[in-house]
Amino acid sequence: MADNLTKFIEANRGRIVMTDELEMVGIKLMNNDVPPSWTEEAGCGFLSIKPLSNWLIDLERRIDFMTKWENYGTPYCFWFSGFFFPAAFLTGTKQNFARKHKIPIDRIVFQYEIVNDKFEMSDITEKAPDGC
């Protein structure tokens, strides 16, 4: 993203050649769309149908979530829709549980707890003893 934006600015100022890709970046930015070179199709972004402004907010939240996880350890609660590939997270959770309890992974199923709509992530003050 930074490289695309820097090159687009330079091309817009006439300092470098405006390529088709850079022109597309400019068109998408002006239309509040995510440039193709920033998306999952290019192998670097995440799938979303949101406009660019909301996509950037989501990107910032995802980076913040992952940074806190890295810096402070496993969170008490996970922002599931913030994952790039939620199925891999669920599979990893099942694998960890299976190893811990020495159970074949194909015998493990998820159990969900439905909470009321006034529930906040900050209400969770401890980790789940198993799973997430």
C-alpha positions in Angstrom: 0.0 0.0 0.0 2.7 2.5 1.0 4.7 1.7 -2.2 1.5 2.1 -4.3 0.6 5.4 -2.7 4.2 6.8 -2.9 4.5 5.8 -6.6 1.0 7.2 -7.4 1.9 10.6 -5.8 5.2 10.7 -7.7 3.4 9.8 -11.0 0.8 12.4 -10.3 3.5 15.0 -9.9 5.1 13.8 -13.2 8.3 12.5 -11.6 7.7 8.9 -12.8 5.7 7.3 -15.5 2.0 6.8 -14.7 1.4 3.1 -15.3 -2.0 1.4 -15.8 -1.7 0.0 -12.3 -1.0 3.4 -10.8 -3.8 5.0 -12.8 -6.2 2.3 -11.4 -5.0 3.1 -7.9 -5.9 6.7 -8.4 -9.3 5.9 -9.9 -10.2 3.6 -7.1 -9.0 6.1 -4.4 -11.2 8.8 -6.0 -14.2 6.4 -6.0 -13.6 5.3 -2.4 -12.9 1.8 -3.6 -10.1 -0.5 -2.5 -7.4 -0.7 -5.2 -7.0 -4.2 -6.7 -3.4 -4.3 -5.7 -4.3 -4.0 -2.0 -6.8 -6.8 -1.9 -6.8 -10.6 -1.3 -6.7 -11.1 -5.1 -3.2 -9.6 -5.0 -2.3 -11.8 -2.1 -1.9 -9.1 0.5 -5.2 -7.8 1.7 -8.5 -9.2 3.0 -11.7 -9.9 1.3 -14.3 -7.2 1.9 -17.1 -5.4 0.0 -16.8 -2.3 2.2 -15.8 1.0 0.6 -12.1 2.1 1.0 -12.8 4.4 4.1 -14.4 1.5 6.1 -11.9 -1.0 4.7 -9.1 1.1 6.2 -10.9 1.3 9.6 -11.1 -2.5 9.5 -7.5 -2.8 8.5 -6.4 -0.6 11.4 -8.6 -2.6 13.9 -7.1 -5.9 12.6 -3.6 -4.6 13.0 -4.3 -3.4 16.5 -5.9 -6.7 17.4 -3.0 -8.8 16.1 -0.4 -6.4 17.7 -2.0 -6.7 21.1 -2.1 -10.4 20.8 1.6 -10.5 19.9 2.6 -8.0 22.7 0.3 -9.1 25.5 -0.3 -12.8 24.8 -3.5 -14.7 23.9 -6.5 -12.5 24.4 -9.4 -13.5 26.6 -11.8 -12.9 23.7 -11.3 -13.1 19.9 -12.6 -10.8 17.2 -13.6 -13.7 15.0 -14.6 -11.6 11.9 -11.2 -9.9 12.2 -9.3 -13.0 11.1 -8.2 -13.2 7.5 -9.0 -17.0 7.4 -11.3 -17.9 10.3 -11.4 -21.6 9.4 -7.7 -21.9 10.1 -8.2 -20.4 13.6 -11.0 -22.8 14.3 -8.9 -25.8 13.1 -6.0 -24.6 15.2 -8.2 -24.3 18.3 -9.5 -27.9 17.7 -5.9 -29.2 17.3 -4.7 -27.5 20.5 -7.7 -29.0 22.4 -7.1 -32.5 20.9 -3.4 -32.5 21.8 -4.1 -31.2 25.3 -6.7 -33.9 26.1 -5.2 -36.6 23.8 -8.4 -37.0 21.8 -8.6 -37.6 18.0 -9.4 -34.3 16.4 -12.2 -35.8 14.3 -14.2 -36.4 17.5 -14.1 -32.8 18.6 -17.0 -30.5 17.9 -17.6 -26.9 19.0 -19.9 -25.9 21.7 -21.3 -22.4 21.6 -22.7 -20.2 24.3 -25.2 -17.6 23.2 -24.9 -14.3 25.1 -27.4 -11.4 25.2 -26.9 -8.5 22.8 -25.8 -6.1 25.7 -22.7 -8.2 26.1 -19.3 -6.4 25.6 -15.9 -7.9 24.9 -14.6 -6.0 27.9 -16.9 -8.0 30.1 -14.7 -11.1 29.6 -12.0 -10.9 32.4 -10.4 -14.3 32.0 -9.5 -16.9 29.4 -11.5 -20.0 28.7 -10.0 -23.0 30.4 -10.1 -24.8 27.1 -10.7 -23.6 23.6 -11.5 -20.0 23.1 
